[in-house]
C-alpha cells in the first residue's frame, strides 16, 4: 500500500510479504480514522503455519469519523 505526501513524495506504508498476508482485497475506514482490511491469502496462524488470509490496520493519518 502506498500514499503520497502533500509535497508529492511516494511512501510505501505496507509491504505484504506473505507472512503478514498477500493480495489485499478490501478496506474500510474505522471510526478512529484507521484503515482496516483483509487479505485473500497469506498470514500465519498461532502455530506459525501458513494461514488463509490476514486482517490488517494502518494509521493513515485520517481524521476520526
N, C-alpha and C positions, 0 to 999 in steps of 0.2 A: 504494500500500500504506500502511496506517495501523497505528498502535499506540496503546495507551492507557497512560499512566503510572500508577503506584500511586495518585497523587492525582486521577486522572480526567481528565487533560489529553489531548486527542486530538492526535497528531502525525502528519504526513504524512512517511513515510520515503522513498518513491519516487513520482515523478510520471512515468508513461510518456507521453512526448510524441511518439512515432513514431520519432524518430531514435535513441532508446535502447530501442525496442521498443514494442509495444502489445498489448493483450489477453493478459495473463499467463495461463498455462494450468496450470502445475504448480510445486510447490516441495517441497524436501526439506531436512532439516537435516543438514549435514555433520558429520563428527567434530570439527571445530574450533568448532562452535557456530553458524556462519553458516548462513543460509538461502540455498539455490541454486535457481534456477528458470529457466524458459524462457517466451518469449512466442510467440504464434501468428503474429504479423506484426511489421513494422517493423524497426528497426535499420538500420545502414549497413554495407556491405562495405568492404574495404580501399581501394577507389577512391572512396568516398563515395556510391555508388549505393544505392538502396533495397534492403534485404535481405528475406528471408522469415522473419524471427524473430530473436530475440536470446537470449543466456544472460546472466543477471544474478546478483549475490550481494548480500546485505545483512547487515550485522553487527547482529543484533537483541538482542545482549547475553545470549544464551542460553549456558548452561554447555556446555563440550565434552562430547561423548557418550563 
